[in-house]
Amino acid sequence: MASSASRLLQQKFKVEYIKTKYFEKIAHRTTPGIDRINRASFEKRFDEYVNVISNKTLNGTYKLIPYKEKLISKGSGKIPRQISIPTIRDKITLYLLNEILSDIFENHVNKKIIQTMIYELKQSISSKKFDYFIKIDIKEFFPSISHDYLMKLVRKRIRKKEILSLIEMSLKTPTISYPTKVQEPNSKGVPQGISIASILANIYISEIDNKYASESNEFKYFRYVDDILVLCKSTNYMTIKEDIIKLLKNLNLETSPTKNKTGPISEGFSYLGYHYKNLGHCYGFSVREESIRKFEDSIIKIFSEYKFNKQQDTEKFIWRLNKKITGCIFEKKKYGWIFFYSQIDDLKLLYHFDWFIEKLSDQIEVDSNVRKRIKRFVRSYHEIIYNLKGSKYIPNFDDYNINEQRSLLREVFNIKGINNLTDLEVSKKFKKNVFRYIKELEKDVQNFS
């Protein structure tokens, strides 16, 4: 395994590989860190920075700069979530480190996306093997992770000291709100916001996952980050619940008593933004009421901005609204509300959203020619379920040729002089502007727990 880690280190930190990954995956996602260096400034000294990353990582002398603190509100009366933003240089380094960890721990970490987990959850419920559920919420999961125990698990598969040093440094690097001479190292927890946070957290809890991941007629186990759900039989739910909580305590992880729930499956439960309940004609998955209201508010915002802009910029209005309805594919990933909730059984909700958009269109008197170009939730759902690979209805930005990219930048994002830009400049602007809107789409499906 040590030779494998050595090989990966040499491969991932070659100068040309670093440059390729930067422009493919990172450039359009850059946010200045505590050093305030933005993308334009970074790329002026690009070769210099890349050589520093390559040389110093390979010889074990690379040093991370403190992360910039960003606080995300979790609601009234709750402590905000601390997000750690690395400098652009460090973001590249940590991204490549994440690739190494993903390769080494490929068979030890569950990488299932939410939609796949909900599909498997539906299959397990349909099997009729289980009549009870257990929901366990891990309290302050990322901040509670022990560095010593995590590194012990990492060392079981990695012995390359340069990689170990970089991982340990990423954990101990402090998160600060402004530059200061006093920078106490972080003694506990995995900084949220850095690219390796998710895989390190998964490694930390993998022993519990592995114990409960095996197929069993007694239970079915699901975990996504800090949310655990177990389907089981009413006769053994307490034994399973107590065992999982005990295993979590062995990892110095506490649970949230107010969020932990148990009960008959027939009484319904929420998990990862979905809500299992009686739909009238059958039991199935719908969407939590809070998530529905939040999504409707985001649609209202688009209509309001269009109205108070005196219905100028019609192309951007149609584009934004249609992406809200259909979602999109970008860099081989699926984004948007309809993709996230593609496993719902409550199709009446989709008809409701189509009606909701018609109602808003009536209220602000959207022109009939504009209405004809607004897409539909019901059709978007059917395209995703039955015709995604061949669909022209759901936009796949990976398939846009350079002329289509120019057209979108000109007509939707109102970028002037687009015909004077090189293909490379167009591609950069295209990725940057599309990704900026994708971040807006992702707000619709965040904070679902």
ZIMORA-V347010 format. One record per pair of residues at least 4 apart in sequence whose ideal C-beta (glycine too) atoms are under 8 Angstrom apart, sorted by sequence separation. I is the first residue (numbers start at 1). J is the second residue. If there is no record, write none. Layout:
# ZIMORA-V347010
i	j
I	J
I	J
This chain:
# ZIMORA-V347010
i	j
1	5
2	6
3	7
4	8
5	9
6	10
7	11
8	12
9	13
10	14
13	17
14	18
15	19
16	20
17	21
18	22
19	23
20	24
21	25
22	26
23	27
25	29
26	30
32	36
33	37
37	41
38	42
39	43
40	44
41	45
42	46
45	49
46	50
47	51
48	52
49	53
50	54
51	55
52	56
53	57
54	58
55	59
56	60
74	78
86	90
87	91
88	92
89	93
90	94
91	95
92	96
93	97
94	98
95	99
96	100
97	101
98	102
99	103
100	104
101	105
102	106
105	109
112	116
113	117
114	118
115	119
116	120
117	121
118	122
119	123
120	124
121	125
122	126
123	127
140	144
141	145
145	149
146	150
147	151
148	152
149	153
150	154
151	155
152	156
154	158
155	159
160	164
161	165
162	166
163	167
164	168
165	169
166	170
167	171
168	172
169	173
176	180
190	194
193	197
196	200
197	201
198	202
199	203
200	204
201	205
202	206
205	209
206	210
207	211
208	212
209	213
216	220
223	227
232	236
233	237
236	240
237	241
238	242
239	243
240	244
241	245
242	246
243	247
244	248
245	249
246	250
247	251
249	253
255	259
256	260
263	267
265	269
270	274
278	282
279	283
287	291
288	292
289	293
290	294
291	295
292	296
293	297
294	298
295	299
296	300
297	301
298	302
299	303
300	304
301	305
302	306
303	307
304	308
305	309
307	311
309	313
313	317
314	318
315	319
316	320
317	321
318	322
319	323
320	324
321	325
322	326
323	327
329	333
335	339
336	340
337	341
338	342
347	351
348	352
349	353
350	354
351	355
352	356
353	357
354	358
355	359
356	360
357	361
358	362
359	363
360	364
361	365
362	366
366	370
367	371
368	372
369	373
370	374
375	379
376	380
377	381
378	382
379	383
380	384
381	385
382	386
383	387
384	388
387	391
396	400
400	404
401	405
402	406
403	407
404	408
405	409
406	410
407	411
408	412
409	413
410	414
417	421
421	425
422	426
423	427
424	428
425	429
426	430
427	431
428	432
429	433
430	434
431	435
432	436
433	437
434	438
435	439
436	440
437	441
438	442
439	443
442	446
12	17
13	18
21	26
22	27
32	37
37	42
56	61
57	62
73	78
74	79
86	91
112	117
124	129
125	130
139	144
145	150
158	163
159	164
186	191
192	197
223	228
232	237
248	253
249	254
255	260
270	275
271	276
278	283
279	284
287	292
306	311
323	328
329	334
330	335
334	339
344	349
361	366
366	371
375	380
382	387
383	388
400	405
408	413
410	415
421	426
11	17
32	38
56	62
74	80
124	130
138	144
158	164
191	197
222	228
223	229
248	254
263	269
269	275
270	276
277	283
311	317
328	334
329	335
388	394
409	415
42	49
56	63
73	80
74	81
102	109
176	183
190	197
202	209
212	219
221	228
222	229
230	237
248	255
268	275
269	276
276	283
277	284
279	286
306	313
327	334
328	335
384	391
30	38
72	80
86	94
112	120
213	221
221	229
222	230
232	240
261	269
268	276
276	284
306	314
327	335
328	336
366	374
383	391
400	408
410	418
418	426
421	429
30	39
53	62
71	80
72	81
155	164
158	167
174	183
212	221
221	230
268	277
276	285
277	286
327	336
409	418
52	62
71	81
72	82
154	164
174	184
190	200
220	230
230	240
245	255
268	278
275	285
326	336
327	337
361	371
383	393
384	394
71	82
72	83
174	185
175	186
190	201
219	230
220	231
230	241
265	276
274	285
275	286
306	317
327	338
383	394
27	39
30	42
70	82
71	83
173	185
174	186
209	221
219	231
220	232
274	286
275	287
305	317
324	336
326	338
327	339
406	418
69	82
70	83
151	164
154	167
172	185
173	186
219	232
274	287
275	288
323	336
324	337
325	338
327	340
361	374
380	393
406	419
69	83
70	84
172	186
190	204
209	223
218	232
219	233
230	244
273	287
274	288
275	289
379	393
380	394
415	429
69	84
70	85
171	186
172	187
208	223
218	233
273	288
302	317
27	43
68	84
69	85
151	167
175	191
228	244
67	84
68	85
151	168
219	236
266	283
357	374
409	426
67	85
68	86
171	189
173	191
205	223
212	230
218	236
270	288
273	291
302	320
303	321
375	393
415	433
67	86
68	87
171	190
241	260
302	321
151	171
171	191
406	426
409	429
413	433
65	86
147	168
150	171
170	191
219	240
241	262
402	423
405	426
409	430
64	86
65	87
218	240
299	321
302	324
354	376
405	427
408	430
354	377
22	46
65	89
147	171
170	194
201	225
353	377
354	378
402	426
409	433
65	90
147	172
237	262
299	324
402	427
405	430
64	90
170	196
298	324
351	377
408	434
19	46
198	225
350	377
351	378
22	50
325	353
350	378
64	93
167	196
171	200
35	65
234	264
400	430
19	50
34	65
62	93
347	378
350	381
18	50
33	65
34	66
212	244
325	357
34	67
167	200
397	430
33	67
34	68
231	265
347	381
15	50
18	53
33	68
15	51
18	54
32	68
53	89
57	93
208	244
211	247
321	357
52	89
397	434
15	54
49	88
53	92
57	96
208	247
338	377
342	381
13	53
14	54
49	89
53	93
147	187
150	190
207	247
208	248
229	269
13	54
147	188
50	92
146	188
229	271
295	337
338	380
342	384
49	92
145	188
208	251
338	381
342	385
13	57
144	188
145	189
227	271
13	58
143	188
144	189
145	190
227	272
339	384
42	88
143	189
154	200
205	251
338	384
42	89
142	189
143	190
204	251
9	57
10	58
142	190
205	253
224	272
9	58
39	88
108	157
142	191
154	203
222	271
325	374
326	375
37	87
38	88
142	192
150	200
153	203
325	375
34	85
37	88
153	204
322	373
325	376
33	85
35	87
37	89
105	157
318	370
322	374
325	377
33	86
34	87
104	157
150	203
153	206
311	364
317	370
321	374
322	375
327	380
31	85
33	87
104	158
150	204
287	341
299	353
326	380
32	87
33	88
142	197
145	200
149	204
311	366
318	373
325	380
32	88
145	201
311	367
314	370
318	374
31	88
33	90
287	344
292	349
296	353
299	356
303	360
307	364
326	383
327	384
30	88
33	91
146	204
285	343
286	344
295	353
299	357
303	361
306	364
142	201
145	204
285	344
286	345
287	346
141	201
284	344
285	345
286	346
296	356
300	360
303	363
30	91
82	143
284	345
285	346
299	360
303	364
26	88
284	346
287	349
100	163
282	345
286	349
26	91
329	394
26	92
97	163
101	167
279	345
328	394
329	395
332	398
273	340
274	341
279	346
326	393
327	394
328	395
329	396
330	397
331	398
273	341
326	394
328	396
329	397
330	398
26	95
97	166
274	343
279	348
326	395
328	397
329	398
22	92
25	95
97	167
274	344
21	92
323	395
93	166
97	170
18	92
21	95
21	96
94	170
18	96
17	96
13	96
12	96
141	225
12	97
141	226
12	99
139	226
12	100
129	217
138	226
130	219
137	226
138	227
319	408
109	199
130	220
137	227
138	228
8	99
9	100
84	175
129	220
136	227
137	228
8	100
110	202
135	227
136	228
82	175
109	202
135	228
136	229
319	412
105	199
109	203
134	228
135	229
136	230
5	100
8	103
101	196
108	203
134	229
8	104
124	220
133	229
134	230
315	411
316	412
98	195
102	199
105	202
109	206
133	230
315	412
316	413
97	195
98	196
101	199
105	203
108	206
133	231
134	232
316	414
5	104
97	196
101	200
110	209
121	220
132	231
133	232
4	104
94	194
95	195
120	220
132	232
60	161
94	195
98	199
121	222
130	231
132	233
313	414
60	162
94	196
101	203
108	210
120	222
129	231
130	232
131	233
132	234
149	251
1	104
59	162
110	213
130	233
131	234
134	237
149	252
335	438
58	162
62	166
91	195
129	233
330	434
337	441
340	444
341	445
57	162
60	165
64	169
117	222
132	237
136	241
146	251
330	435
336	441
340	445
63	169
64	170
67	173
69	175
125	231
134	240
146	252
335	441
62	169
66	173
67	174
68	175
69	176
84	191
86	193
117	224
124	231
134	241
335	442
337	444
65	173
66	174
67	175
68	176
69	177
84	192
85	193
86	194
121	229
136	244
144	252
145	253
330	438
336	444
337	445
57	166
64	173
66	175
67	176
68	177
82	191
83	192
84	193
136	245
144	253
336	445
66	176
82	192
83	193
84	194
114	224
121	231
134	244
138	248
144	254
328	438
81	192
136	248
141	253
66	179
110	223
328	441
139	253
140	254
323	437
327	441
138	253
139	254
138	254
139	255
66	183
138	255
139	256
320	437
324	441
137	255
138	256
323	441
136	255
137	256
324	444
137	259
70	193
137	260
67	191
135	259
136	260
135	260
67	193
135	261
67	194
134	261
135	262
133	261
134	262
133	262
132	262
133	263
132	263
133	264
132	264
133	265
131	264
132	265
131	265
135	269
130	265
131	266
133	269
135	271
125	265
34	176
34	178
34	179
298	443
298	444
295	444
121	271
294	444
9	160
125	276
5	157
5	158
9	162
118	271
5	159
6	160
9	163
118	272
291	445
5	160
117	272
1	157
2	158
118	274
1	158
2	159
291	448
1	159
2	160
5	163
114	272
125	283
114	273
288	448
122	284
122	285
118	285
273	445
273	448
272	448
273	449
272	449
122	343
227	449
122	345
226	449
115	339
119	343
115	340
118	343
114	340
115	342
115	343
25	331
137	449
74	447
28	428
27	428
28	431
27	431
28	432
27	432
29	435
28	435
